[in-house]
Amino acid sequence: MDAVILSRIQFGLTAGFHFIFPPLTLGLTLVIVIIEAFHFKNNSELYKKISNFMIKILGLVFVMGVATGIVLEFSFGTNWSNYSRMVGDIFGAPLAAEGVFAFFMESVFLGILVFGRNRVSRGVFLLSAVLVFFASHLSGLWIIIANSWMQTPAGFAIEGGRAVLKDFFAAAFNDSTLIRYLHTVMGGWITGSLFTAGIGSWYLLKNRDLDSSRPLLTTALWIFVAIAILQFGSGHGHSVQVAKTQPAKMAAFEALWQGQNGAPMSVIGIPDPAQKKTNLEIAVPKLLSIAIYFDPGARVQGLDDFKEEELPPVVLSYLTYHGMIGLGSLFALLAVISAVLLISKRIFETRWFLWVLTVAVPLPFIANELGWMAAEFGRQPWAVYKVLKTAEAASVVVPAWQILLSIIAFSAIYCLLFAVFLKILFSIIRKGPDNITIGYVGE
Amino acid sequence: METMQLLQMLWFFLIGILFVGYSILDGFDLGIGAMLPFLAKDKKDITALFTAIGPVWDGNEVWLLTGGGALFAAFPHVYATVFSGFYLALMLVLFALIFRSVSLEFWSLDETRRAFWKWAFCVGSFLPALLFGVALGNVILGIPLNDRMEFTGNFFTLLRPYPLVIGLLGFSAILLQGCTFGALKTTGGLHDRLVAAGKKIVVAYAILMAVSSVLTALFIPWSMGNILAWVCAAIVFASLFLTALQLGKGSGFQAFLLSSLSFMGLWGIAGSLQFPNLVRSIDGGGLNLDIYNTSSSQLTLTVMLIIALIGMPIVIGYTIYAYRVFKGKVAP
């Protein structure tokens, strides 16, 4: 295999593994801020206990995010050095800004959350929780800015073969930044809230930690109800933006083989690129035109409107995009049922639904990964849309065997870390909020 | 002087400051990590050392991430050349940093594999502590580059004697950071072992500094006329002497500050030998990579400067606050 393919596999592997953790961090910081606000207002020992429990989990999740994030910061130099030369004038700044504005703050105040409960006042502790929430979301914004610039580049000019910054705000807040950010952050909140609700549900099912499990479940579930429904709006907005600014990507998402007026929206099917048709397809006539342009007769560009060599991989784009939407629809359904049970105050007794919430915990993680994959597959063959092809972005001096070696090492290390992470996570949950010790335990 | 030139020089200096911040702060937790199995007699000692660095190590590591990001943004060609050229070495550093990031938490919570995570933290700290110096030694001595700024050597090019000695020098500085900070935070036998180790390391550090100076004279003869480098070398020797005196009296904040000053001196030497180059080219192949031929555009450097001027004072402010929150000895 050649070095470019191997570098793509390595980036996919390392970024995909990393992306398990940051969305959960975003959601957990939201849950913790709310719980900590209750604690600040009521000085309640119960909320303090629950907060300590969630902070213990956040600390573990954050460490995994840090460990796997460093790799990505350096990977543009190690594996994508041509990319770094071509677009470093624009792409480096958000990474540096993430460190200066967000990551320092997140790390320092998380230190206070994890270790400083007995060293600062309740007010400072709440402020630390708010700052960790703020910084983790700001950190996400800078990363989304960097990624969005690859999707819909703006604010630059090509000079001497390199992309040169011309307008910082146009580059940072390009066509896809804000909507992608909203969509990603809400994905994180869904992840974190369902994760927390799942823990609360499990305690209820096991008839244990009843004092903690009820506030955990209700707090988290209300967040989940609100966001899982709103996420449809942000998802719609994001799709419209993709259709308008990256039409080839939308054509691949929908496997729309021919550009047409009154284009249908594909609900399910298996695209066959050789025959240029989608097998076993269920599609809603004219819905794609309506969704994008609010006009049943509007023309939507199809795959035949673009050069063959500039098309993304249709099968992967279609399946990841539709997989994400399928899961998103499931979350909305769960949200509606949750709302009914919460309002009618039957949630704690409805055991079958508590089981559903518990086993649904991994699904938002899968939805996040699928959404990210859809966004990245759909951008191909470009690293920076219509500016730099992925094949021209890789390092030229790194031999393929070295990349293969690092892929093997990353795979082994990440398998080990993930197994230990899960083991520790389950042991924290099994011990429960009553048995949380602050700081390191040596005995 | 033109604005562009001024910005390029400023960014050379600012990236230097980020690396100094990283060396001084993450230096102490890297140093403690590298010595952990040798200093800690039991679980209590490990808990004490982890508690000393637990709340701050991650913030300290952000100096490296920000330094890397700033290098990417300000001098993208240097970032591209060095990181792709040193691929295997860098992967080794990354694997080490991954293990070290998780191993404090995992040591505490994954009880069945405690010995493994203890050694993971040790090796994960040792490798970067040594290899960062080796990398710096290489860019000072020079590496083979072609006219497209690409590295043409291989893994073994990086393991020449001069960079290895610079690696050991940096490693000794990191260990001294670890000893002086560790002694500040601990009590009893652990504290005494840290002070005793510090006394030995300060001697090794001074010897390595002398050896490095001689080797620099041999391998980089033109550097001998660089007055600023001599001043910085004098600062290193003086602060090492004073660190040794302080360690003789026991421990204290002064020992840590003086050890940190010696580290600044090392960076001062590196900076004054390098300026305005960032990576030297040897074997007459390509160009030296300097601040003028590798930098980003004037607009990017300006935007980055604004970001740094707004952001870094705030960072320094709350970092000092956090260190004050966790001030004092950790409970034994």
Interface residues (C-beta under 8 A of the other chain):
Chain A: G59 L60 F62 V63 M64 V66 A67 T68 I70 V71 E73 F74 F76 G77 T78 N79 S81 N82 S84 R85 G88 D89 I90 F91 G92 A93 L95 A96 A97 E98 G99 V100 F101 F103 F104 M105 S107 V108 F109 L110 G111 I112 V114 F115 G116 R119 V120 V164 L165 K166 F168 S395 V396 V397 V398 Q402 L405 S406 A409 I413 L417 V420 F421 K423 I424 S427 I428 G439 Y440 V441 G442 E443
Chain B: K43 K44 I46 T47 F50 T51 G54 P55 V56 D58 G59 E61 V62 L64 L65 T66 G68 G69 A70 L71 F72 A73 A74 P76 H77 Y79 A80 T81 V82 F83 S84 G85 Y87 L88 L90 M91 L94 F95 L97 I98 F99 S101 V102 L104 E105 F106 W107 S108 L109 D110 R113 M149 E150 F151 T152 S296 S297 L299 T300 V303 M304 I307 A308 G311 M312 V315 Y318 T319 A322 V325 F326
